[in-house]
Amino acid sequence: MDTHSSIIIYNVTVYSENQTLKNGYIKLTNKKITEIGEIHQYVRQPKDHVIELSPSYKVIPGAIDVHIHGVNNADAMDGTAEALKTMARTLPKEGTTSFLATTMTQSNEAVEKALRNAGAYIEEQTDRDAEVVGIHLEGPFISPKRAGAQPPTHIQDPNVTLFQEWQKAAGGHIKLVTLAPEQPNGLALTSYLKETNVVASIGHSDSTYDQVGEAIEAGASHITHLYNGMRGLHHREPGVLGAAYLRDELFVELITDGIHCRPEMVKLAYDQITSERMILITDSLRAKWLKNGTYDLGGQPVHVNDTTATLADGTLAGSILKMNDAIKNTMSFTNCSLEDIVKMTAENPAKQLNLFDTKGSIKIGKDADIVVLNENLDVEMTFCRGTLSFKKED
C-alpha cells in the first residue's frame, strides 16, 4: 500500500470521544486519525484503502496497559531491547497499543539495567508495534508485610536520592512508581514524585486509611492492583481498600481475571469506584501467550496452569491475563457498557499519564491507535499509530 494513502475502516460502530456512531467510518492518515463520521459523509479519495466491515464490528481506542511485566517469554526485567520488542510485537494481538514497561523488586543493579534498557528502547522504538510510553517502577520501595510475589530480600525503604539516580538512568521515562507511603521516607518520595510529574501509586502497602489520606495530601493519585498486596477492608479500619473505594482523588487498577479477585469483588469495586476512576490492567508475566509450564519471575520459579500463575508456596505471581479477556470478563462481571470499557482501558490511563492530548480516545488529530473488535469482542485488527500491527487470521 502507498505510504501516502489513507486507511478507511468503513461501515462499523465507532466509539469516538464524544459519541458512538453505529454506521460510521474512521480515516487514518500519516499515523493520525483524520476523519470520523457516518458512512454517508465519506467522500472517497483516489489513494484511500477501504476496509469495509459491518456495524457488528466495533472500533475502540487501543488499550493502554499501565502495569505489565512481560508476555511471550519476554520480561521488562530481562534488560534487553529484544525483550521489549517481543512485548511490543505481541501486545497488539490482545488490543493493547501502548504500555508501561513494568519492573519489579530486584537488586539495585538489576533494576538499573532494566531502566537503562527501557529508556533507550523508548527513544528508538518503531511505529509498527505497541508503544512503550514509559516505565512503571513497581518496588523496591514497598512494605515487607505486603510483598506478595516481590522478593523480600530486595525490598528497601523509599529513597529519593536512589530514585533520582534511577530516573536519570531511565532517561526521565519513569512515569509511575508503586510504593508503600507508610514506610520511612515514603511521604518524602511521594512528594518528590508529584513535584516531578511522576504518578505516585500506593501498592504493596500496609497503610491505614488515615495514612493513605496523608499520602494523597503528599501527592499520591493511584492504587496498584486493587485487593492484592494491600491492607484490606475492616469496619474499624478501612485500610487501603477503603480509601480506594472512597477517595475520588485516586485512579484504581484492577486485574479482572476472576482469580486475583472473585467476579463478585470486581462488581463491588466497579459499583463503588465506577468507570470514572477504574483502570484495567493485566499485570501479566512472560508466560502469557505460552503453554503451561514453569517460568521465571525475578529469579523465582512461577508455575503456570491454564489461567493461574503461582510461586511454589501458592502465592499469586502476576497474571497471564490478555487485555481483550479483561474486557470480556469485566463486561460479564459488572454488566458495564463498551463505553465504560473505553474509559477504563484507554481514557483513564491516558489522563493519568498525561497523554490524553494524543491518546486514549478516538478523536481527529490524535494518534491512530485503534482496535477493531468483532461481535464476540475478539480482536480482529489493531492499528498502532496508523500501521496495521495485527490482523486476525481467518
Secondary structure, 3 states (H helix, E strand, C coil): CCCCCEEEEEEEEEECCCCEEEEEEEEEECCEEEEEEEHHHCCCCCCEEEEECCCCCEEEECEEEEEECEECCEEHHHCCHHHHHHHHHHHHHHCEEEEEEECCCCCHHHHHHHHHHHHHHHHHCCCCCCEEEEEEEECCCCCHHHCCCCCHHHCCCCCHHHHHHHHHHCCCCEEEEEECCCCCCHHHHHHHHHHCCCEEEECCECCCHHHHHHHHHHCCCEECCCCCCECCCECCECHHHHHHHHCCCCEEEEECCCCCCCHHHHHHHHHHHCCCCEEEECCECCCCCCCCEEEEECCEEEEEECCEEECCCCCECCECCCHHHHHHHHHHHHCCCHHHHHHHHHHHHHHHCCCCCCCCCCCCCCECCEEEECCCCCEEEEEECCEEEEECCC
